[in-house]
Amino acid sequence: MFSRLLFFIIIIFLALKLLLPTSL
Protein backbone atom coordinates (compact mmCIF):
# COMPACT_ATOMS: atom_id res chain seq x y z
CA MET A 1 0.00 0.00 0.00
CA PHE A 2 2.55 2.56 1.16
CA SER A 3 5.25 0.95 -0.97
CA ARG A 4 3.24 1.58 -4.12
CA LEU A 5 2.74 5.24 -3.22
CA LEU A 6 6.46 5.65 -2.61
CA PHE A 7 7.23 4.00 -5.95
CA PHE A 8 4.84 6.36 -7.72
CA ILE A 9 6.44 9.39 -6.08
CA ILE A 10 9.90 8.18 -7.12
CA ILE A 11 8.74 7.74 -10.72
CA ILE A 12 7.27 11.25 -10.78
CA PHE A 13 10.48 12.64 -9.29
CA LEU A 14 12.59 10.90 -11.92
CA ALA A 15 10.28 12.10 -14.69
CA LEU A 16 10.60 15.69 -13.44
CA LYS A 17 14.39 15.35 -13.31
CA LEU A 18 14.41 14.06 -16.89
CA LEU A 19 12.06 16.78 -18.09
CA LEU A 20 13.87 19.52 -16.18
CA PRO A 21 17.56 18.56 -15.96
CA THR A 22 18.43 22.20 -15.32
CA SER A 23 16.50 22.09 -12.04
CA LEU A 24 19.02 20.85 -9.46
Secondary structure in CASP SS format (residue, H / E / C, confidence):
PFRMAT SS
TARGET T0000
AUTHOR 0000-0000-0000
METHOD secondary structure of the structure
MODEL  1
M C 1.00
F H 1.00
S H 1.00
R H 1.00
L H 1.00
L H 1.00
F H 1.00
F H 1.00
I H 1.00
I H 1.00
I H 1.00
I H 1.00
F H 1.00
L H 1.00
A H 1.00
L H 1.00
K H 1.00
L H 1.00
L H 1.00
L C 1.00
P C 1.00
T C 1.00
S C 1.00
L C 1.00
END
